Structure formats: C-alpha cells, structure tokens
Amino acid sequence: MTRIDAGFGYPLGFVATGATTVGTVSANATEHHLRSLAALAVVVCAISLFTRARAGLGTATVAWALHSGFVLGRSGEIVFTDEAGIAAMVLVCAGGSGILRTASQRAARWRKGESGRKAWGYAQAWPSPGH
C-alpha cells in the first residue's frame, strides 16, 4: 500500500487533530481528560499508519499542543504538568506506530527473501565502487 506523502499527510493530521479537539472539548472533555487523549491517540495512530513518519510525529506534536493547551490548560496556553508529560508520551507512541508498521513490513519481506533493492543493471544490484 502506498503511503500519503508527508507534504499532504501533515496538513491532514493538523486538520484531523484540530477537529478532534474541537469535538472533544464541545463534548465536555475538559472534565474527562482521558477521553480527549484517547480520541487524539486514535487519530494520530491513523494518520501515522497512512502517512510517512515525519507526518505522523508532526501530527503527534500538534495533538499534544492542542490537548495541553485546550483540554488541560483550557485557555490555549500550553501547560507543562505531569499529565501533559504522560499525554506527550502516549501521543509520541501513537505517532511512532507508522514506523513500527514499516519495520514489520520490511522484516516480512526480508523473511521471504526479497531484499527491497532495485536493480541498477542486468545482474548487478549496486554499481561497483570504481564506476
């Protein structure tokens, strides 16, 4: 499956996390912080699985800033509390899920005997050092 490029994946993640934050805050997530964190973690994980690693981790950063600023801080100011630190760890793990997906796909190809390299010549996988 082809992944979405980071140039489009990051804005997609930005919009998705913004919409999720607005939805959870309007559903009274400021009283129940874990609901907002769980919703954002699902969105970040989904973005990470379908985009490149940079977009997934960038989306996790934006999600943390929105969670810290509007759910924990409630006024748009980012707060640095223990709960914000836990949220950062959860969202970075969700953002890294795309990296684990790619690594597992490469490991599966390696076990099948596929190297993943593209041939540059007739029988030569890589050019010789002298050329």
C-alpha beads as a LAMMPS data file, in Angstrom:
LAMMPS data file: protein, C-alpha beads

131 atoms
130 bonds

1 atom types
1 bond types

-500.0 500.0 xlo xhi
-500.0 500.0 ylo yhi
-500.0 500.0 zlo zhi

Masses

1 110.0

Atoms # bond

1 1 1 0.000 0.000 0.000
2 1 1 1.308 3.417 -0.911
3 1 1 1.598 5.896 1.905
4 1 1 0.477 9.510 1.727
5 1 1 3.405 11.884 1.316
6 1 1 4.368 13.991 4.347
7 1 1 3.597 17.179 2.402
8 1 1 -0.075 16.241 2.405
9 1 1 -0.134 13.957 5.451
10 1 1 0.923 16.593 7.970
11 1 1 -1.798 19.108 6.987
12 1 1 -4.290 16.241 7.017
13 1 1 -3.175 15.372 10.546
14 1 1 -3.321 19.013 11.597
15 1 1 -6.929 19.326 10.445
16 1 1 -7.905 15.949 11.921
17 1 1 -6.444 16.697 15.355
18 1 1 -7.947 20.186 15.346
19 1 1 -11.389 18.810 14.539
20 1 1 -10.997 16.084 17.166
21 1 1 -10.005 18.619 19.811
22 1 1 -12.956 20.870 18.984
23 1 1 -15.264 17.856 19.114
24 1 1 -13.956 16.546 22.411
25 1 1 -13.947 19.959 24.090
26 1 1 -17.532 20.561 22.979
27 1 1 -18.404 17.105 24.382
28 1 1 -17.072 18.220 27.800
29 1 1 -13.665 16.524 27.610
30 1 1 -12.182 19.206 29.845
31 1 1 -13.752 17.310 32.741
32 1 1 -12.562 13.902 31.465
33 1 1 -9.054 14.330 30.086
34 1 1 -8.548 10.679 29.179
35 1 1 -11.406 10.763 26.682
36 1 1 -9.747 13.558 24.757
37 1 1 -6.359 11.853 24.947
38 1 1 -7.810 8.557 23.707
39 1 1 -9.565 10.255 20.790
40 1 1 -6.409 12.129 19.816
41 1 1 -4.287 8.975 20.121
42 1 1 -6.610 7.141 17.720
43 1 1 -6.413 9.999 15.202
44 1 1 -2.623 10.265 15.485
45 1 1 -2.241 6.497 15.092
46 1 1 -4.444 6.506 11.988
47 1 1 -2.530 9.401 10.431
48 1 1 0.770 7.724 11.277
49 1 1 -0.251 4.440 9.679
50 1 1 -1.274 6.034 6.379
51 1 1 1.394 8.724 6.041
52 1 1 5.147 8.954 6.385
53 1 1 6.957 9.011 9.742
54 1 1 7.557 12.767 9.683
55 1 1 3.870 13.477 9.226
56 1 1 2.912 11.060 11.988
57 1 1 5.318 12.534 14.509
58 1 1 4.400 16.085 13.470
59 1 1 0.743 15.238 13.958
60 1 1 1.570 13.861 17.415
61 1 1 3.259 17.149 18.294
62 1 1 0.269 19.199 17.177
63 1 1 -2.106 16.863 19.011
64 1 1 -0.119 17.272 22.221
65 1 1 -0.116 21.054 21.897
66 1 1 -3.873 21.098 21.342
67 1 1 -4.504 18.686 24.222
68 1 1 -2.210 20.573 26.566
69 1 1 -3.499 23.987 25.541
70 1 1 -7.228 23.486 25.212
71 1 1 -8.083 20.424 27.305
72 1 1 -5.620 20.665 30.173
73 1 1 -4.967 24.408 30.045
74 1 1 -8.435 25.382 28.804
75 1 1 -7.335 28.817 27.590
76 1 1 -4.975 27.989 24.736
77 1 1 -1.823 28.257 26.824
78 1 1 0.323 25.136 26.806
79 1 1 0.767 23.705 30.289
80 1 1 3.680 21.550 31.388
81 1 1 2.268 19.275 34.065
82 1 1 2.735 15.585 34.795
83 1 1 -0.484 14.846 32.931
84 1 1 0.804 16.764 29.912
85 1 1 4.005 14.701 30.029
86 1 1 2.039 11.460 30.059
87 1 1 -0.060 12.738 27.156
88 1 1 3.130 13.559 25.241
89 1 1 4.446 10.021 25.719
90 1 1 1.139 8.459 24.651
91 1 1 0.896 10.615 21.531
92 1 1 4.528 10.051 20.512
93 1 1 3.970 6.298 20.814
94 1 1 0.856 6.637 18.660
95 1 1 2.836 8.720 16.164
96 1 1 5.570 6.095 16.064
97 1 1 3.153 3.313 15.156
98 1 1 3.723 4.040 11.471
99 1 1 7.438 3.435 11.947
100 1 1 6.692 0.047 13.500
101 1 1 4.386 -0.794 10.599
102 1 1 7.102 -0.036 8.074
103 1 1 9.671 -2.025 10.044
104 1 1 7.382 -5.043 10.271
105 1 1 6.672 -4.910 6.522
106 1 1 10.400 -4.792 5.775
107 1 1 11.028 -7.697 8.140
108 1 1 8.307 -9.727 6.422
109 1 1 9.846 -9.023 3.002
110 1 1 13.281 -9.949 4.342
111 1 1 11.962 -13.274 5.664
112 1 1 10.528 -14.034 2.227
113 1 1 13.909 -13.369 0.665
114 1 1 13.084 -10.069 -1.012
115 1 1 15.807 -7.506 -0.496
116 1 1 13.790 -4.434 -1.455
117 1 1 16.688 -3.140 -3.590
118 1 1 16.091 -2.032 -7.126
119 1 1 18.429 -3.499 -9.733
120 1 1 20.600 -0.935 -11.478
121 1 1 21.979 -3.169 -14.156
122 1 1 21.438 -6.552 -15.706
123 1 1 22.775 -8.728 -12.909
124 1 1 24.329 -6.135 -10.641
125 1 1 22.377 -4.937 -7.595
126 1 1 24.698 -2.000 -6.849
127 1 1 27.289 -0.308 -9.036
128 1 1 30.845 -1.299 -8.378
129 1 1 32.974 1.211 -6.431
130 1 1 35.111 2.085 -9.469
131 1 1 32.198 3.277 -11.625

Bonds

1 1 1 2
2 1 2 3
3 1 3 4
4 1 4 5
5 1 5 6
6 1 6 7
7 1 7 8
8 1 8 9
9 1 9 10
10 1 10 11
11 1 11 12
12 1 12 13
13 1 13 14
14 1 14 15
15 1 15 16
16 1 16 17
17 1 17 18
18 1 18 19
19 1 19 20
20 1 20 21
21 1 21 22
22 1 22 23
23 1 23 24
24 1 24 25
25 1 25 26
26 1 26 27
27 1 27 28
28 1 28 29
29 1 29 30
30 1 30 31
31 1 31 32
32 1 32 33
33 1 33 34
34 1 34 35
35 1 35 36
36 1 36 37
37 1 37 38
38 1 38 39
39 1 39 40
40 1 40 41
41 1 41 42
42 1 42 43
43 1 43 44
44 1 44 45
45 1 45 46
46 1 46 47
47 1 47 48
48 1 48 49
49 1 49 50
50 1 50 51
51 1 51 52
52 1 52 53
53 1 53 54
54 1 54 55
55 1 55 56
56 1 56 57
57 1 57 58
58 1 58 59
59 1 59 60
60 1 60 61
61 1 61 62
62 1 62 63
63 1 63 64
64 1 64 65
65 1 65 66
66 1 66 67
67 1 67 68
68 1 68 69
69 1 69 70
70 1 70 71
71 1 71 72
72 1 72 73
73 1 73 74
74 1 74 75
75 1 75 76
76 1 76 77
77 1 77 78
78 1 78 79
79 1 79 80
80 1 80 81
81 1 81 82
82 1 82 83
83 1 83 84
84 1 84 85
85 1 85 86
86 1 86 87
87 1 87 88
88 1 88 89
89 1 89 90
90 1 90 91
91 1 91 92
92 1 92 93
93 1 93 94
94 1 94 95
95 1 95 96
96 1 96 97
97 1 97 98
98 1 98 99
99 1 99 100
100 1 100 101
101 1 101 102
102 1 102 103
103 1 103 104
104 1 104 105
105 1 105 106
106 1 106 107
107 1 107 108
108 1 108 109
109 1 109 110
110 1 110 111
111 1 111 112
112 1 112 113
113 1 113 114
114 1 114 115
115 1 115 116
116 1 116 117
117 1 117 118
118 1 118 119
119 1 119 120
120 1 120 121
121 1 121 122
122 1 122 123
123 1 123 124
124 1 124 125
125 1 125 126
126 1 126 127
127 1 127 128
128 1 128 129
129 1 129 130
130 1 130 131
